[in-house]
Amino acid sequence: MQVLYFAWVRERIGRPREEVQSDAATVAELVEELRGREERYAAAFADLSALRVALDQELSEFTDSLDGVREVAFFPPMTGG
C-alpha cells in the first residue's frame, strides 16, 4: 500500500510517501511496524493524539481495518479560520 506523510510527519520521516508491504490488520498495527523501523519513524509516531489518519482519502480511526486499503495518509490535525 502507499503510505503518505504530510506536514511535520513528512519532515520527521524525511520522505513524502513510500510503498509499504505489511501484514498489519489495523492502522494501529501498521503504526507499530513503522515505529519499529528506525528512530525517525518512532519520533513521528510518538504521540498518536497529535495525528490523524485517512484511508483511501477518508478520515479514519487508528482502530480501523486495513483490509483492501490502497492508501494510508498520516497528518497533523487541521486548523482553519
C-alpha positions as CSV (number, residue, x, y, z in Angstrom):
1,M,0.0,0.0,0.0
2,Q,1.0,3.6,-0.4
3,V,1.7,5.5,2.8
4,L,1.7,9.2,2.6
5,Y,3.2,11.7,5.2
6,F,2.2,15.3,5.5
7,A,3.5,18.4,7.3
8,W,5.8,17.7,10.3
9,V,5.2,13.9,9.9
10,R,6.9,14.1,6.5
11,E,9.7,16.3,7.9
12,R,10.5,13.9,10.7
13,I,10.4,10.8,8.4
14,G,12.2,12.6,5.6
15,R,10.0,11.5,2.7
16,P,6.5,12.3,1.4
17,R,5.5,8.8,0.6
18,E,6.6,5.2,0.3
19,E,5.3,1.8,-0.7
20,V,4.9,-0.4,2.4
21,Q,4.4,-4.2,2.5
22,S,2.6,-5.0,5.7
23,D,0.6,-7.8,7.4
24,A,-0.9,-5.3,9.8
25,A,-4.7,-5.7,10.2
26,T,-5.3,-2.2,11.6
27,V,-3.8,1.3,11.3
28,A,-2.5,0.9,14.9
29,E,-0.7,-2.2,13.9
30,L,0.8,-0.5,10.9
31,V,2.0,2.4,13.1
32,E,3.7,-0.1,15.4
33,E,5.5,-1.7,12.5
34,L,6.6,1.7,11.2
35,R,7.8,2.8,14.7
36,G,10.0,-0.3,14.8
37,R,11.8,0.6,11.6
38,E,14.1,3.3,13.0
39,E,14.2,6.4,15.2
40,R,12.8,8.9,12.8
41,Y,9.6,6.8,12.5
42,A,9.4,6.4,16.3
43,A,9.7,10.2,16.6
44,A,7.0,10.8,14.0
45,F,4.5,8.4,15.6
46,A,5.4,9.1,19.3
47,D,2.1,10.8,20.1
48,L,-0.8,9.5,18.1
49,S,-3.1,12.0,19.7
50,A,-1.3,14.6,17.6
51,L,-2.0,12.7,14.4
52,R,-4.9,12.0,12.1
53,V,-5.2,9.2,9.5
54,A,-7.1,8.8,6.3
55,L,-7.7,5.5,4.5
56,D,-8.2,5.9,0.7
57,Q,-8.8,9.6,1.3
58,E,-11.5,9.2,4.0
59,L,-10.8,10.4,7.6
60,S,-10.5,7.2,9.7
61,E,-9.5,6.0,13.1
62,F,-6.4,4.1,14.2
63,T,-8.5,1.1,15.1
64,D,-9.9,0.8,11.6
65,S,-9.1,-2.2,9.4
66,L,-6.6,-2.0,6.6
67,D,-8.4,-4.7,4.6
68,G,-8.5,-3.7,1.0
69,V,-6.9,-0.3,1.7
70,R,-4.6,1.1,-1.0
71,E,-3.6,4.4,0.5
72,V,-2.9,5.4,4.1
73,A,-2.2,9.1,4.9
74,F,-0.8,10.5,8.2
75,F,-1.1,14.2,9.0
76,P,-1.5,16.6,12.0
77,P,-4.9,17.9,12.8
78,M,-6.0,20.7,10.6
79,T,-7.0,24.1,11.9
80,G,-8.8,26.7,10.0
81,G,-10.2,30.1,10.2
